[in-house]
Amino acid sequence: MESTKTILVTGGAGFIGSHLCEFLLQNGHQVICYDNFNDFYNPIVKEKNINTIIHNPQFSLIKADIRNKEELNQVFQKYCPELVVHLAGMPGVRQSIEDPFLYFDVNVTGTLTLLETMKKFEVKDMIFASSSSVYGNNLRVPFSEKDQVDKQISPYASSKKSGESLCYTYNNLYKFNITCLRFFTVYGPRQRPDLAIHKFTDKILKGKPIQVYGEGHTARDYTYISDITAGIYKSINFLNGYNIYNIGESVTISLNKMIETIEKTLGIKAIKEYFPGQPGDVGLTFADISKARNELAFDPKVSFDEGIEYFVKWKLSQI
C-alpha cells in the first residue's frame, strides 16, 4: 500500500482478524478493531488474541455488534475509516444448520447494515471475507471464480453467498470498490478452538478420542494464516470495482492425512472414533488460485507440514 490508511477491521479480535490487525499495524496503518466478543467460543480467547497490540497507539478497540447502526455511525463519525475489511460474522457450517436465523441476521443483515453505514459516510472501499463453502459440492475441481455458485448446502454457505451478492449490488448502485475473498480452510496459531486442527491437537495431547466423520476421506485446501493475511493485504492494493478471488493453498489434504500429520508432529497416536458424514459438510475443497496469482501477485508460502509444525509449537506454548 503506497500510503498509510485508517482501516476498520470488523471481527478484528478473532483468529484471522487479530493476525490482520497485527500485520496492518506493522505496516504503519491506523487500525480500528470492531468486535462484539460474542460467546460462540470463550471471549477470553479473543482478549488474548489482541493482548500484544491492545496498547499500540495506532490501535483502537470497539466492542460492538455490526448490526448496531448507532455504534457503527459513532465509529465512522469519530475515526473516519478510509477502508473496511469485513471479517465479522457467525462461522461454522454445522451450527448454522441449528440456528439459520441467527446466521442470516449476522452475516446478511449485519453486512447490509455495514454497507449502508459506509454509504452514509461516503466510504466506498471494502474487502469482504467470503468462504470456499459457497462452492458447495462443486463437481469441477479445482474451484474457479468462474464456476456457478448457486448450490450451497448449508445456511452458513448461503449467507456468505448472499453477502457477495449484496457487495455486488453496492458496487453496481453506488460504485463501491469491493473485493470478495473466498478463504479456503484457514489454520495456524490462534485458530478457533472449535476447528478440526485445533480440536484434534488438543484432544490428542490430552489422550482423548477424536471424532472422525465420513471415514476421514473428506479433503480440504488448508491455508496458513500468514498466507491469508498476505492475500488480504495484496487485495487492498488492488481495490478496483467488484472482484472475487480464491485465497487458498491450492493443495488438498484428506482428513486422514491431516490427522497423520498432527500425530507425526506431536509424536503421539490419536485415538479415533469413526462416524458417518455430517449434513452440510462438503466432500472436497480445492482452490484454483490462478486469478489471484495473476492479478494480486498472491503466492502462498507455507506448506501444510510446515504450517502444522508452527501450529503445534504455538499450541504447546499455550499449555
C-alpha positions as CSV (number, residue, x, y, z in Angstrom):
1,M,0.0,0.0,0.0
2,E,1.5,3.3,-1.0
3,S,0.2,5.4,1.9
4,T,-0.9,4.6,5.4
5,K,-4.7,4.4,5.9
6,T,-7.2,4.3,8.7
7,I,-8.7,0.8,8.4
8,L,-11.8,-0.6,10.1
9,V,-11.5,-4.3,10.7
10,T,-14.8,-6.0,11.7
11,G,-14.2,-9.2,13.7
12,G,-10.8,-7.8,14.4
13,A,-10.2,-9.8,17.6
14,G,-10.9,-13.2,16.0
15,F,-8.5,-15.6,14.6
16,I,-8.0,-14.0,11.2
17,G,-8.8,-10.5,12.3
18,S,-6.2,-10.4,15.1
19,H,-3.4,-11.6,12.7
20,L,-4.5,-9.0,10.2
21,C,-4.6,-6.2,12.8
22,E,-1.0,-7.0,13.8
23,F,0.1,-7.1,10.1
24,L,-1.6,-3.7,9.4
25,L,0.0,-2.1,12.4
26,Q,3.4,-3.4,11.4
27,N,2.9,-1.7,8.1
28,G,2.1,1.7,9.7
29,H,-1.7,1.8,9.4
30,Q,-4.2,3.1,11.9
31,V,-6.5,0.1,12.9
32,I,-10.0,0.2,14.4
33,C,-10.8,-3.3,15.6
34,Y,-14.6,-3.7,15.8
35,D,-15.7,-6.9,17.5
36,N,-18.7,-8.0,19.7
37,F,-16.8,-10.7,21.6
38,N,-19.8,-13.0,21.4
39,D,-20.0,-16.4,23.2
40,F,-19.6,-18.6,20.1
41,Y,-16.4,-19.5,21.9
42,N,-14.9,-18.1,25.1
43,P,-14.4,-14.4,24.7
44,I,-11.3,-14.6,26.8
45,V,-9.6,-16.3,23.8
46,K,-10.3,-13.1,21.8
47,E,-8.9,-10.9,24.6
48,K,-5.7,-13.0,24.4
49,N,-5.6,-12.7,20.6
50,I,-5.1,-8.9,20.8
51,N,-3.1,-8.6,24.0
52,T,0.1,-7.8,22.2
53,I,-1.4,-4.9,20.3
54,I,-4.0,-3.5,22.7
55,H,-1.7,-0.7,23.9
56,N,-0.4,0.2,20.5
57,P,-1.3,4.0,20.0
58,Q,-2.3,3.2,16.4
59,F,-4.9,0.6,17.5
60,S,-8.4,1.3,18.8
61,L,-10.8,-1.4,20.1
62,I,-14.6,-1.1,19.8
63,K,-16.7,-3.7,21.5
64,A,-19.9,-3.6,19.5
65,D,-22.1,-5.6,17.0
66,I,-22.1,-4.9,13.3
67,R,-26.0,-5.0,13.4
68,N,-25.9,-1.9,15.7
69,K,-26.5,1.1,13.5
70,E,-25.8,3.7,16.2
71,E,-22.5,2.2,17.2
72,L,-21.4,2.0,13.6
73,N,-22.4,5.6,13.0
74,Q,-20.4,6.7,16.0
75,V,-17.3,4.8,14.9
76,F,-17.4,6.2,11.3
77,Q,-18.0,9.7,12.7
78,K,-15.2,9.5,15.2
79,Y,-12.5,7.6,13.3
80,C,-13.2,8.4,9.7
81,P,-12.1,5.0,8.3
82,E,-11.0,5.0,4.6
83,L,-11.3,1.3,4.1
84,V,-13.3,-1.6,5.7
85,V,-12.0,-5.2,6.0
86,H,-15.2,-7.0,6.9
87,L,-14.3,-10.3,8.6
88,A,-17.1,-10.3,11.2
89,G,-19.7,-13.0,11.0
90,M,-21.1,-16.1,12.5
91,P,-18.8,-19.0,11.5
92,G,-19.5,-22.7,11.2
93,V,-21.4,-25.0,8.9
94,R,-23.0,-27.3,11.5
95,Q,-24.0,-24.6,13.9
96,S,-25.7,-22.7,11.0
97,I,-28.0,-25.7,10.5
98,E,-29.0,-25.5,14.1
99,D,-29.7,-21.7,14.1
100,P,-30.1,-20.4,10.5
101,F,-32.0,-17.3,11.6
102,L,-29.0,-16.1,13.6
103,Y,-26.6,-16.7,10.8
104,F,-28.7,-14.7,8.3
105,D,-29.2,-12.0,10.8
106,V,-25.5,-11.5,11.5
107,N,-24.0,-12.4,8.1
108,V,-26.5,-10.8,5.8
109,T,-28.3,-8.1,7.8
110,G,-25.0,-7.2,9.6
111,T,-23.3,-6.8,6.2
112,L,-26.2,-4.8,4.9
113,T,-26.0,-2.5,7.9
114,L,-22.3,-2.0,7.4
115,L,-22.7,-1.2,3.7
116,E,-25.5,1.3,4.5
117,T,-23.2,3.0,7.1
118,M,-20.4,3.1,4.5
119,K,-22.8,4.7,2.0
120,K,-23.8,7.3,4.6
121,F,-20.3,8.3,5.3
122,E,-19.1,8.0,1.7
123,V,-16.6,5.2,2.4
124,K,-16.5,3.1,-0.7
125,D,-13.7,0.6,-0.3
126,M,-14.2,-2.8,1.3
127,I,-12.7,-6.3,1.5
128,F,-15.4,-8.9,2.2
129,A,-14.5,-12.2,3.8
130,S,-16.3,-14.9,1.9
131,S,-15.7,-18.6,2.0
132,S,-14.9,-21.7,-0.1
133,S,-18.2,-23.1,1.2
134,V,-20.1,-21.1,-1.4
135,Y,-19.0,-23.7,-4.0
136,G,-21.0,-26.4,-2.3
137,N,-20.2,-29.9,-3.7
138,N,-18.8,-28.4,-6.9
139,L,-18.0,-31.2,-9.3
140,R,-15.4,-29.3,-11.3
141,V,-12.1,-29.1,-9.5
142,P,-10.1,-27.1,-8.7
143,F,-12.8,-24.5,-7.9
144,S,-12.7,-21.4,-10.1
145,E,-14.2,-18.0,-9.6
146,K,-15.9,-18.5,-12.9
147,D,-17.9,-21.5,-11.6
148,Q,-21.6,-21.3,-10.9
149,V,-22.2,-20.9,-7.2
150,D,-25.9,-21.3,-6.7
151,K,-26.0,-24.7,-4.9
152,Q,-24.8,-24.0,-1.4
153,I,-25.5,-26.9,1.1
154,S,-25.6,-25.1,4.4
155,P,-27.2,-21.9,5.8
156,Y,-23.7,-20.6,6.5
157,A,-22.6,-21.0,2.9
158,S,-25.8,-19.5,1.7
159,S,-25.3,-16.5,4.0
160,K,-21.8,-15.9,2.6
161,K,-23.1,-16.1,-1.0
162,S,-25.8,-13.6,0.0
163,G,-23.1,-11.3,1.3
164,E,-21.3,-11.4,-2.0
165,S,-24.5,-10.5,-3.8
166,L,-25.0,-7.5,-1.5
167,C,-21.5,-6.4,-2.3
168,Y,-22.1,-6.6,-6.0
169,T,-25.3,-4.6,-5.5
170,Y,-23.5,-1.7,-3.8
171,N,-20.8,-1.8,-6.5
172,N,-23.5,-1.5,-9.1
173,L,-25.6,1.1,-7.4
174,Y,-23.0,3.3,-5.7
175,K,-19.7,2.4,-7.4
176,F,-18.2,0.8,-4.3
177,N,-14.9,-0.9,-4.8
178,I,-15.4,-4.3,-3.1
179,T,-13.2,-7.4,-3.3
180,C,-14.7,-10.7,-2.0
181,L,-12.1,-13.2,-0.9
182,R,-13.1,-16.8,-0.8
183,F,-10.9,-18.2,2.0
184,F,-10.1,-21.9,2.0
185,T,-9.9,-23.6,5.5
186,V,-7.6,-21.2,7.4
187,Y,-5.4,-22.6,10.2
188,G,-2.4,-21.5,12.3
189,P,-1.7,-20.1,15.7
190,R,-4.9,-18.7,17.5
191,Q,-7.1,-20.8,15.2
192,R,-10.6,-21.1,16.7
193,P,-10.8,-23.9,19.3
194,D,-13.8,-25.5,17.6
195,L,-12.0,-26.1,14.3
196,A,-10.6,-29.6,13.5
197,I,-6.9,-29.0,13.6
198,H,-7.1,-27.2,16.9
199,K,-9.6,-29.5,18.4
200,F,-7.8,-32.7,17.3
201,T,-4.4,-31.4,18.5
202,D,-5.9,-30.6,21.9
203,K,-7.6,-34.0,22.3
204,I,-4.5,-36.0,21.1
205,L,-2.4,-34.1,23.7
206,K,-4.9,-35.0,26.4
207,G,-5.3,-38.6,25.3
208,K,-8.9,-38.1,24.4
209,P,-10.6,-39.8,21.4
210,I,-11.1,-37.7,18.3
211,Q,-14.3,-37.9,16.2
212,V,-13.6,-38.7,12.5
213,Y,-16.6,-38.2,10.2
214,G,-17.0,-39.8,6.8
215,E,-14.2,-42.3,7.2
216,G,-11.7,-39.5,7.0
217,H,-11.9,-39.3,3.2
218,T,-13.1,-35.7,3.0
219,A,-10.4,-33.3,1.9
220,R,-9.6,-29.6,2.4
221,D,-7.4,-27.0,0.9
222,Y,-5.7,-25.8,4.1
223,T,-4.3,-22.3,4.0
224,Y,-1.9,-21.0,6.6
225,I,-2.8,-17.8,8.3
226,S,0.2,-15.7,7.1
227,D,-0.8,-16.6,3.5
228,I,-4.3,-15.4,4.2
229,T,-3.1,-12.0,5.7
230,A,-0.8,-11.6,2.7
231,G,-3.7,-12.2,0.4
232,I,-5.9,-9.7,2.2
233,Y,-3.1,-7.1,2.1
234,K,-2.4,-7.6,-1.6
235,S,-6.1,-7.3,-2.4
236,I,-6.3,-4.0,-0.5
237,N,-3.7,-2.7,-3.0
238,F,-5.9,-3.8,-5.9
239,L,-9.3,-2.5,-5.0
240,N,-10.9,-1.7,-8.3
241,G,-14.7,-2.2,-8.9
242,Y,-16.2,-5.6,-7.9
243,N,-13.9,-8.6,-7.8
244,I,-13.8,-12.2,-6.4
245,Y,-10.7,-14.1,-5.6
246,N,-9.9,-17.6,-4.2
247,I,-7.4,-17.4,-1.4
248,G,-6.1,-20.9,-0.8
249,E,-3.0,-23.0,-0.9
250,S,-4.2,-24.9,-4.0
251,V,-3.3,-28.3,-2.4
252,T,-5.8,-30.8,-1.0
253,I,-5.2,-32.8,2.2
254,S,-7.5,-35.6,3.3
255,L,-8.8,-35.7,6.8
256,N,-6.9,-38.9,7.4
257,K,-3.7,-37.2,6.1
258,M,-4.3,-34.2,8.3
259,I,-4.6,-36.4,11.4
260,E,-1.4,-38.4,10.4
261,T,0.5,-35.1,10.1
262,I,-0.6,-33.9,13.6
263,E,0.3,-37.4,15.0
264,K,3.7,-37.3,13.4
265,T,4.4,-33.7,14.6
266,L,3.3,-34.4,18.2
267,G,4.8,-37.9,18.3
268,I,1.5,-39.2,19.7
269,K,-1.0,-41.6,18.1
270,A,-4.6,-40.5,18.1
271,I,-7.5,-42.5,19.5
272,K,-10.1,-42.4,16.7
273,E,-13.8,-42.8,16.7
274,Y,-15.5,-43.1,13.3
275,F,-18.9,-41.7,12.4
276,P,-20.9,-41.2,9.2
277,G,-20.5,-37.9,7.3
278,Q,-22.4,-34.9,8.6
279,P,-25.1,-32.8,6.8
280,G,-23.7,-29.6,5.3
281,D,-20.1,-30.8,5.1
282,V,-18.7,-30.7,1.5
283,G,-16.6,-33.6,0.4
284,L,-13.7,-31.6,-1.1
285,T,-12.4,-28.0,-1.4
286,F,-9.6,-27.2,-3.8
287,A,-8.8,-23.6,-4.9
288,D,-7.8,-22.6,-8.4
289,I,-5.7,-19.5,-7.4
290,S,-4.5,-18.5,-10.9
291,K,-6.6,-15.4,-10.9
292,A,-5.2,-14.2,-7.5
293,R,-1.7,-15.1,-8.7
294,N,-2.0,-13.2,-11.9
295,E,-3.9,-10.1,-10.6
296,L,-2.8,-9.8,-7.0
297,A,0.6,-11.5,-7.2
298,F,-0.7,-13.8,-4.4
299,D,1.8,-16.5,-3.8
300,P,1.2,-18.9,-0.8
301,K,4.5,-19.7,1.0
302,V,3.7,-22.2,3.9
303,S,3.3,-25.9,3.1
304,F,0.9,-28.0,5.2
305,D,3.7,-29.8,7.0
306,E,5.4,-26.5,8.0
307,G,2.1,-25.0,9.0
308,I,1.2,-27.9,11.3
309,E,4.7,-27.6,12.9
310,Y,4.1,-23.9,13.5
311,F,0.6,-24.5,14.9
312,V,1.8,-27.3,17.2
313,K,4.7,-25.2,18.5
314,W,2.2,-22.4,19.3
315,K,-0.3,-24.9,20.9
316,L,2.4,-26.3,23.2
317,S,3.4,-22.8,24.2
318,Q,-0.1,-22.2,25.5
319,I,-0.1,-25.2,27.9
